[in-house]
């Protein structure tokens, strides 16, 4: 369940990167609260070019923020599968049909490993 609404601005007017104006809060199926902090920047849905004609970038307003945040930060105890499941649940909570959300989830499971691995390497460099 989305606890707060999403408020964001286009960073440079290109509709490429967006900045969250205030914390975005989601409460999952186990009542755990997930917070995407204000000022976090993301590109919303990173959709492969060959699928873009079928899935508009702005189909969801809140879910991509949480998913991108979890992929980028990879908080302790959060695995990629959890981030992808939260995407599916959050999408359904935003009004996406369960069937479509499951297809989006499957797509994340197939292709999301590249972004997860890239971010994991960046995190390791920052810690070292």
C-alpha positions, -999 to +999 in steps of 0.1 A: +000+000+000+014+034-010+014+056+021+024+088+004+019+103-030+048+110-054+060+145-062+089+149-086+105+172-111+123+167-143+159+173-136+169+190-168+138+193-189+147+163-211+123+138-195+153+115-189+160+119-152+136+129-124+141+140-088+119+130-059+107+161-041+097+144-008+100+110+008+080+083-009+067+056+015+054+021+007+041-005+031+044-041+018+025-073+024+043-079+057+037-043+069+074-034+064+078+002+055+100+012+026+112+048+022+127+063-010+143+095+003+136+130-011+162+141-037+167+106-051+171+107-089+159+080-113+148+076-148+115+059-139+110+027-159+142+016-176+125-002-204+145-019-232+143+000-265+125-028-283+096-028-257+092+010-254+064+013-280+043-012-260+050+001-225+048+039-219+075+053-196+050+069-174+027+039-169+034+039-132+041+069-110+054+054-077+066+019-083+097+027-104+110+050-077+111+022-051+125-004-075+152+019-088+161+029-053+164-007-042+185-016-072+208+014-069+213+013-031+209-025-025+201-021+013+215-049+035+192-079+034+175-069+002+180-092-027+171-085-064+141-109-062+127-089-033+131-056-052+113-072-082+085-086-061+080-052-045+078-038-081+050-063-089+031-056-057+035-019-059+023-019-095-008-038-086-014-013-057-011+015-082-038+000-103-020-021-129-037-054-137-023-084-120-015-101-153+004-071-166+023-067-133+033-104-135+046-099-170+066-069-159+079-089-130+090-117-153+108-091-175+126-078-145+136-113-135+150-120-170+168-087-176+173-069-143+204-088-134+225-065-156+215-033-137+217-051-103+253-063-111+264-030-124+251-012-092+267-039-070+301-031-085+296+006-081+287+001-045+317-021-039+340+007-054+325+033-031+330+011+000+366+002-009 
